[in-house]
Amino acid sequence: MLGKLGSSFFIKKLFCHLKEKIKLKLIKYNKILQNEMNINLINYKFYSKRYTIVEKDGKAKEYDGISDNLLFEGEYLNKMRNGKGKEYYYDGGLSYEGEYLNGKRNGKGKEYNKKGYLIFQGEYKDGKKHGKGKEYGHIGNLIFQGEYKDGKRWNGKGIFENKIIYELKEGKGTVKEIGELFVKPSYEGEYLNGQRNGNGKEYIFDGSISFEGEYLNGKRWNGKGYHLGNISYELTDGKGYIKDYQNNNIKFEGEYVNGEKNGIGKEYSINFLSFNGEFLNGLRNGKGKEYFNKDKIKFEGEYLNGEKHGKGKEFSCNDKNQVIFEGDYLYGYKFKGKEYVNGILEYEGEYNYSKKWNGKGYDINGNVIYELINGNGKVKEYENGQTLLYEGEYLNGKRHGKGREYSINGKLSFEGEYLNGKKWNGKWYHEDKIIYELKDGKGYIREYLNNILFFEGEYENGEKNGKGKIYSLNGILEFEGDFKNGKKNGKGKEYYLTPKAVKFEGEYFNDMRNGKGKLYDINGKLRFEGVYLNNMRNGKGKEYDYEVKLLYEGEYINGERNIYNI
């Protein structure tokens, strides 16, 4: 068995008989991709992902080249990160704080997830976890404590609910991995060199086995896959045709070579096909199609390392399912092509991070109505190639400078100055009357759609920040609560439309229910109270009947009761 042999010699020997065959197949596959995706990379020069402003005292700030979002701030030496610093997610949340050397994380540091929870604190070397450290789960619970080597757990103890559940010595041991939403192991088995090597088992959320067999360098190698207790596929030397399930719904089916997706495969979302195409080294590579649902195509084109790259087309999600973009993609972003609205050419040219950059805009008769040069110029934006939505100045592909916005009925809704795509100084109009003013991106605003109020609340930094209310298309209050950076963040309440009654009250993060909350029926009776994660019940909770009698108390996983008590 792999775990018993546990040597690099055996691992190399195991690879030997497949090595040349796999190598030839992957080289051939890569050559095909190179030919299919022969885009002029010289034109990639204005895809500068970040720029740096160095201050006099040796400190510097790095920004995203397009959005101007702060990505890093800290100490600089020799044009590199050296000393203490902080990294940020694109939404502004802290992702890392700690020490750097020669541009890489070196020394002590802390990592955070997008919800702000600490997920690691400890030592780094050459950008990887190396030395003593502590690792935490997605809600801040301690899951491992010990030593790391080259980014891998090496010596230490795995912890669940404050109890030791396994130990590692020099990257070797029998471990139990706890998945993000699991309360029992998602994997239990042997480790070698800090990863799965040897005998092991994988589990899905309900505690049933999804795979049992041997692993090699973290990959499934020899064994059987299961669904509802039945064998669904077999792997031999990392090769086979597999079917993976999640929450009893098929997630992936396709060819495996070298212990990962290699060949033709299909991905599913809640049992409908979401992708069909080619894979290489576990990622989408080659030609493929994405779907809105089983009937409507979303994207068709080429991929490289999991991203759209090469020729491609995007389609509308309406009944017509028309082409809305066709052209070239570069590392996941639109690079050069044409946009259509209701089948009519609206823009043709180059893009920078999928934003219009160098090109021309057209009206429904094919006349040029604006031109952009390096994201700069005076433009006109149209809805469906007919209704004027904005006219004004652009800078770096965004509204910046003087401009006007119009409602879909053609009436002026805002006039003033923009800053990096945000309304900054100016006046808002409704029915040709000034209803409020914005100064330095701050004010109390009211926004209308089809002459119906759909938002009112506090603005700061050109976005919804503070208290606010959202209304339905019928003008009925749907939500009131806290906003941050344009999204629901903090405490809030949702309402039924008829009659006005509280539907949900609780905590939000990133526009979704996240944290503690209570759900009520239309008669105002409590039906559920507990913890939510990304709009679904996850964690401890209580469910009640129509008479508010307790029906269930316990754990929830992905919105479902954990009846298996896993």
Buried (B, 14 or more C-beta within 10 A) or exposed (E): EBBEBBEEEBBEEBBEEBEEEBEEBBEEBBEBBEEBBEBEEEBEEBBEEEEBEEEEEEBBBBBBBBBEBBBBBBBBBEEBBBBBBBBBBEEEBBBBBBBBBEBBBBBBBBBBBBBEBBBBBBBBBEBBBBBBBBBBBBBEEBBBBBBBBEBBBBBBBBBBEEEEBBBBEEBBBBBBBBBEBBBBBBBBBBBBBBBBBBBBBBBBBBBBBBBBBBBBBBBBBBBBBBBEEEEBBBBEBBBBBBBBBBBEEBBBBBBBBBBBBBBBBBBBBEEEBBBBBBBBBBBBBBBBBBBBEEEBBBBBBBBBBBBBBBBBBBBBEEEEBEBBBBBBBBBBBBBBBBBBBBEBBBBBBBBBBBBBBBBBBBBBEEEEBBEBEBBBBBBEBBBEBEEBBBBBBBBBBBBBBBBBBBBEEEEBBBBBBBBBBBBBBBBBBBEEEEBBEBEEBBBBBBBBEEEEBBBBBBBBBBBBBBBBBBBEEEEBBBBBBBBBBBBBBBBBBBBBBEEEEBBBBBBBBBEBBBBBBBBBBEEEEEBBBBBBBEEBBBBBBBBBEEEEEEEBEEBBBBEBBBEEEB
